[in-house]
C-alpha cells in the first residue's frame, strides 16, 4: 500500500483540499449585493473598533479614521441592500 496516496496530496501546493470536491464545483458564487452588504458590515465593525481605540488612547486621528470607515461601511451596506431590492423587481 506504500505510495497509494501518491499524487493526491495537496500539501504544499497552495490548493484548497476541497477544490476538486463535487460539492464545491462552480466555486463560491456570492451575489454582488450580498458581498457589498458583507464587506460593508466588516468596515462598520472595523470603524467602530478604531473609533473606540482612538477614544481610549486619546488619538484623534485614529478616532477620525474609525468614524470615516464606519460611515463608508454603512454606505456600502446600503448599496448592497438597494441592489438586492432592485434584483427582486
N, CA and C atoms as an extended XYZ file, in Angstrom:
267
Properties=species:S:1:pos:R:3:atomname:S:1:resname:S:1:resid:I:1 pbc="F F F"
N         0.813       -1.187        0.000 N   UNK     1
C         0.000        0.000        0.000 CA  UNK     1
C         0.863        1.258        0.000 C   UNK     1
N         2.147        1.107        0.139 N   UNK     2
C         3.015        2.269        0.136 CA  UNK     2
C         2.911        2.982       -1.194 C   UNK     2
N         2.731        4.277       -1.121 N   UNK     3
C         2.659        5.082       -2.341 CA  UNK     3
C         1.261        5.148       -2.941 C   UNK     3
N         0.253        4.562       -2.295 N   UNK     4
C        -1.089        4.578       -2.870 CA  UNK     4
C        -1.706        5.975       -2.860 C   UNK     4
N        -1.210        6.872       -2.030 N   UNK     5
C        -1.723        8.239       -1.970 CA  UNK     5
C        -0.944        9.170       -2.875 C   UNK     5
N         0.061        8.670       -3.526 N   UNK     6
C         0.944        9.494       -4.340 CA  UNK     6
C         0.142       10.253       -5.398 C   UNK     6
N         0.428       11.553       -5.496 N   UNK     7
C        -0.246       12.391       -6.479 CA  UNK     7
C        -1.554       12.970       -5.987 C   UNK     7
N        -2.034       12.543       -4.835 N   UNK     8
C        -3.302       13.029       -4.320 CA  UNK     8
C        -3.121       14.094       -3.244 C   UNK     8
N        -1.930       14.233       -2.724 N   UNK     9
C        -1.686       15.196       -1.660 CA  UNK     9
C        -1.633       16.604       -2.226 C   UNK     9
N        -2.268       17.542       -1.517 N   UNK    10
C        -2.224       18.948       -1.922 CA  UNK    10
C        -1.386       19.767       -0.952 C   UNK    10
N        -0.767       19.093        0.005 N   UNK    11
C         0.041       19.796        0.991 CA  UNK    11
C         1.208       20.466        0.292 C   UNK    11
N         1.384       21.745        0.564 N   UNK    12
C         2.490       22.491       -0.005 CA  UNK    12
C         2.252       22.983       -1.427 C   UNK    12
N         1.096       22.686       -1.975 N   UNK    13
C         0.800       23.128       -3.333 CA  UNK    13
C        -0.040       24.397       -3.361 C   UNK    13
N        -0.490       24.846       -2.223 N   UNK    14
C        -1.276       26.068       -2.164 CA  UNK    14
C        -2.696       25.903       -2.680 C   UNK    14
N        -3.200       24.690       -2.715 N   UNK    15
C        -4.559       24.470       -3.193 CA  UNK    15
C        -5.456       24.103       -2.032 C   UNK    15
N        -6.711       24.354       -2.210 N   UNK    16
C        -7.698       24.027       -1.203 CA  UNK    16
C        -8.027       22.544       -1.306 C   UNK    16
N        -8.062       21.835       -0.192 N   UNK    17
C        -8.305       20.399       -0.219 CA  UNK    17
C        -9.699       20.069       -0.728 C   UNK    17
N       -10.627       21.002       -0.682 N   UNK    18
C       -11.986       20.751       -1.140 CA  UNK    18
C       -12.210       21.232       -2.565 C   UNK    18
N       -11.180       21.755       -3.198 N   UNK    19
C       -11.315       22.354       -4.517 CA  UNK    19
C       -11.907       21.397       -5.539 C   UNK    19
N       -11.506       20.143       -5.525 N   UNK    20
C       -11.968       19.198       -6.521 CA  UNK    20
C       -13.192       18.408       -6.082 C   UNK    20
N       -13.713       18.700       -4.930 N   UNK    21
C       -14.884       18.002       -4.430 CA  UNK    21
C       -16.108       18.382       -5.261 C   UNK    21
N       -16.951       17.400       -5.573 N   UNK    22
C       -18.137       17.681       -6.386 CA  UNK    22
C       -19.093       18.627       -5.669 C   UNK    22
N       -19.035       18.641       -4.358 N   UNK    23
C       -19.924       19.508       -3.592 CA  UNK    23
C       -19.558       20.977       -3.779 C   UNK    23
N       -18.317       21.260       -4.124 N   UNK    24
C       -17.853       22.635       -4.228 CA  UNK    24
C       -17.586       23.064       -5.666 C   UNK    24
N       -18.050       22.312       -6.625 N   UNK    25
C       -17.827       22.688       -8.020 CA  UNK    25
C       -18.560       23.988       -8.325 C   UNK    25
N       -17.954       24.800       -9.149 N   UNK    26
C       -18.562       26.075       -9.502 CA  UNK    26
C       -18.058       27.202       -8.631 C   UNK    26
N       -17.326       26.892       -7.607 N   UNK    27
C       -16.768       27.924       -6.750 CA  UNK    27
C       -17.812       28.584       -5.882 C   UNK    27
N       -17.377       29.605       -5.188 N   UNK    28
C       -18.246       30.363       -4.304 CA  UNK    28
C       -18.888       31.479       -5.103 C   UNK    28
N       -20.163       31.345       -5.375 N   UNK    29
C       -20.859       32.344       -6.178 CA  UNK    29
C       -21.773       33.162       -5.275 C   UNK    29
N       -21.240       34.269       -4.791 N   UNK    30
C       -21.993       35.153       -3.930 CA  UNK    30
C       -22.503       36.314       -4.777 C   UNK    30
N       -23.756       36.672       -4.601 N   UNK    31
C       -24.288       37.822       -5.315 CA  UNK    31
C       -23.493       39.063       -4.962 C   UNK    31
N       -23.257       39.937       -5.938 N   UNK    32
C       -22.528       41.171       -5.643 CA  UNK    32
C       -23.201       41.993       -4.547 C   UNK    32
N       -24.534       41.976       -4.511 N   UNK    33
C       -25.233       42.748       -3.489 CA  UNK    33
C       -24.966       42.177       -2.093 C   UNK    33
N       -24.946       40.858       -1.993 N   UNK    34
C       -24.656       40.218       -0.711 CA  UNK    34
C       -23.223       40.512       -0.295 C   UNK    34
N       -22.310       40.473       -1.269 N   UNK    35
C       -20.914       40.758       -0.982 CA  UNK    35
C       -20.763       42.207       -0.497 C   UNK    35
N       -21.458       43.145       -1.141 N   UNK    36
C       -21.404       44.544       -0.702 CA  UNK    36
C       -21.896       44.688        0.731 C   UNK    36
N       -22.979       43.994        1.044 N   UNK    37
C       -23.512       44.058        2.408 CA  UNK    37
C       -22.506       43.501        3.412 C   UNK    37
N       -21.930       42.364        3.091 N   UNK    38
C       -20.986       41.716        3.998 CA  UNK    38
C       -19.739       42.572        4.205 C   UNK    38
N       -19.161       43.049        3.122 N   UNK    39
C       -17.959       43.880        3.221 CA  UNK    39
C       -18.281       45.181        3.947 C   UNK    39
N       -19.463       45.727        3.697 N   UNK    40
C       -19.887       46.943        4.398 CA  UNK    40
C       -19.975       46.734        5.899 C   UNK    40
N       -20.535       45.603        6.306 N   UNK    41
C       -20.643       45.302        7.739 CA  UNK    41
C       -19.259       45.149        8.373 C   UNK    41
N       -18.339       44.533        7.635 N   UNK    42
C       -16.971       44.378        8.149 CA  UNK    42
C       -16.348       45.754        8.375 C   UNK    42
N       -16.531       46.656        7.415 N   UNK    43
C       -15.974       48.006        7.563 CA  UNK    43
C       -16.639       48.762        8.712 C   UNK    43
N       -17.935       48.548        8.905 N   UNK    44
C       -18.616       49.188       10.038 CA  UNK    44
C       -17.988       48.750       11.358 C   UNK    44
N       -17.777       47.447       11.494 N   UNK    45
C       -17.207       46.916       12.735 CA  UNK    45
C       -15.776       47.423       12.930 C   UNK    45
N       -14.975       47.357       11.851 N   UNK    46
C       -13.594       47.852       11.945 CA  UNK    46
C       -13.573       49.331       12.312 C   UNK    46
N       -14.470       50.092       11.720 N   UNK    47
C       -14.535       51.517       12.016 CA  UNK    47
C       -14.900       51.788       13.466 C   UNK    47
N       -15.855       51.042       13.972 N   UNK    48
C       -16.266       51.197       15.365 CA  UNK    48
C       -15.116       50.866       16.302 C   UNK    48
N       -14.398       49.806       15.986 N   UNK    49
C       -13.256       49.411       16.824 CA  UNK    49
C       -12.182       50.492       16.807 C   UNK    49
N       -11.846       50.979       15.611 N   UNK    50
C       -10.833       52.042       15.508 CA  UNK    50
C       -11.274       53.291       16.264 C   UNK    50
N       -12.543       53.634       16.129 N   UNK    51
C       -13.066       54.819       16.814 CA  UNK    51
C       -12.924       54.677       18.333 C   UNK    51
N       -13.314       53.518       18.864 N   UNK    52
C       -13.242       53.296       20.316 CA  UNK    52
C       -11.798       53.268       20.805 C   UNK    52
N       -10.908       52.633       20.042 N   UNK    53
C        -9.498       52.610       20.441 CA  UNK    53
C        -8.926       54.021       20.399 C   UNK    53
N        -9.317       54.799       19.386 N   UNK    54
C        -8.878       56.192       19.304 CA  UNK    54
C        -9.340       57.001       20.499 C   UNK    54
N       -10.561       56.752       20.959 N   UNK    55
C       -11.077       57.451       22.143 CA  UNK    55
C       -10.315       57.030       23.395 C   UNK    55
N       -10.082       55.726       23.527 N   UNK    56
C        -9.405       55.209       24.715 CA  UNK    56
C        -7.945       55.653       24.799 C   UNK    56
N        -7.296       55.764       23.654 N   UNK    57
C        -5.879       56.139       23.631 CA  UNK    57
C        -5.682       57.633       23.393 C   UNK    57
N        -6.785       58.360       23.337 N   UNK    58
C        -6.743       59.805       23.103 CA  UNK    58
C        -5.997       60.124       21.797 C   UNK    58
N        -6.335       59.368       20.747 N   UNK    59
C        -5.728       59.534       19.425 CA  UNK    59
C        -6.821       60.013       18.456 C   UNK    59
N        -6.924       61.333       18.256 N   UNK    60
C        -7.997       61.857       17.408 CA  UNK    60
C        -7.890       61.408       15.941 C   UNK    60
N        -6.679       61.159       15.455 N   UNK    61
C        -6.524       60.692       14.074 CA  UNK    61
C        -7.134       59.300       13.891 C   UNK    61
N        -6.843       58.403       14.826 N   UNK    62
C        -7.391       57.053       14.756 CA  UNK    62
C        -8.911       57.081       14.947 C   UNK    62
N        -9.376       57.925       15.845 N   UNK    63
C       -10.807       58.061       16.074 CA  UNK    63
C       -11.504       58.550       14.800 C   UNK    63
N       -10.926       59.546       14.160 N   UNK    64
C       -11.496       60.076       12.915 CA  UNK    64
C       -11.469       59.046       11.795 C   UNK    64
N       -10.378       58.298       11.712 N   UNK    65
C       -10.266       57.235       10.712 CA  UNK    65
C       -11.365       56.198       10.925 C   UNK    65
N       -11.628       55.888       12.187 N   UNK    66
C       -12.682       54.929       12.512 CA  UNK    66
C       -14.056       55.434       12.128 C   UNK    66
N       -14.305       56.710       12.372 N   UNK    67
C       -15.598       57.299       12.017 CA  UNK    67
C       -15.807       57.232       10.505 C   UNK    67
N       -14.759       57.602        9.757 N   UNK    68
C       -14.850       57.581        8.296 CA  UNK    68
C       -15.079       56.160        7.784 C   UNK    68
N       -14.346       55.186        8.330 N   UNK    69
C       -14.506       53.806        7.888 CA  UNK    69
C       -15.891       53.274        8.239 C   UNK    69
N       -16.403       53.648        9.395 N   UNK    70
C       -17.734       53.231        9.813 CA  UNK    70
C       -18.787       53.783        8.842 C   UNK    70
N       -18.694       55.044        8.510 N   UNK    71
C       -19.655       55.652        7.587 CA  UNK    71
C       -19.547       55.010        6.201 C   UNK    71
N       -18.316       54.792        5.744 N   UNK    72
C       -18.121       54.126        4.457 CA  UNK    72
C       -18.742       52.739        4.439 C   UNK    72
N       -18.603       52.026        5.538 N   UNK    73
C       -19.208       50.701        5.653 CA  UNK    73
C       -20.724       50.753        5.616 C   UNK    73
N       -21.301       51.754        6.289 N   UNK    74
C       -22.757       51.913        6.270 CA  UNK    74
C       -23.253       52.210        4.859 C   UNK    74
N       -22.503       53.035        4.136 N   UNK    75
C       -22.879       53.352        2.755 CA  UNK    75
C       -22.820       52.095        1.891 C   UNK    75
N       -21.741       51.324        2.036 N   UNK    76
C       -21.597       50.117        1.238 CA  UNK    76
C       -22.685       49.104        1.572 C   UNK    76
N       -23.050       49.001        2.830 N   UNK    77
C       -24.128       48.099        3.235 CA  UNK    77
C       -25.439       48.526        2.588 C   UNK    77
N       -25.715       49.815        2.599 N   UNK    78
C       -26.949       50.332        1.988 CA  UNK    78
C       -26.957       50.095        0.483 C   UNK    78
N       -25.796       50.233       -0.163 N   UNK    79
C       -25.705       49.964       -1.599 CA  UNK    79
C       -26.078       48.506       -1.865 C   UNK    79
N       -25.540       47.600       -1.063 N   UNK    80
C       -25.871       46.180       -1.215 CA  UNK    80
C       -27.346       45.907       -1.003 C   UNK    80
N       -27.936       46.548       -0.015 N   UNK    81
C       -29.363       46.360        0.256 CA  UNK    81
C       -30.211       46.903       -0.890 C   UNK    81
N       -29.795       48.046       -1.445 N   UNK    82
C       -30.515       48.644       -2.559 CA  UNK    82
C       -30.412       47.756       -3.796 C   UNK    82
N       -29.217       47.237       -4.072 N   UNK    83
C       -29.053       46.332       -5.215 CA  UNK    83
C       -29.904       45.086       -5.058 C   UNK    83
N       -29.978       44.564       -3.838 N   UNK    84
C       -30.779       43.369       -3.583 CA  UNK    84
C       -32.258       43.664       -3.824 C   UNK    84
N       -32.718       44.851       -3.416 N   UNK    85
C       -34.121       45.227       -3.630 CA  UNK    85
C       -34.406       45.384       -5.120 C   UNK    85
N       -33.454       45.931       -5.862 N   UNK    86
C       -33.639       46.108       -7.309 CA  UNK    86
C       -33.667       44.745       -8.003 C   UNK    86
N       -32.827       43.797       -7.544 N   UNK    87
C       -32.810       42.456       -8.137 CA  UNK    87
C       -34.162       41.753       -7.996 C   UNK    87
N       -34.878       42.057       -6.933 N   UNK    88
C       -36.160       41.403       -6.677 CA  UNK    88
C       -37.270       41.949       -7.571 C   UNK    88
N       -37.076       43.116       -8.163 N   UNK    89
C       -38.107       43.713       -9.008 CA  UNK    89
C       -38.281       43.013      -10.304 C   UNK    89
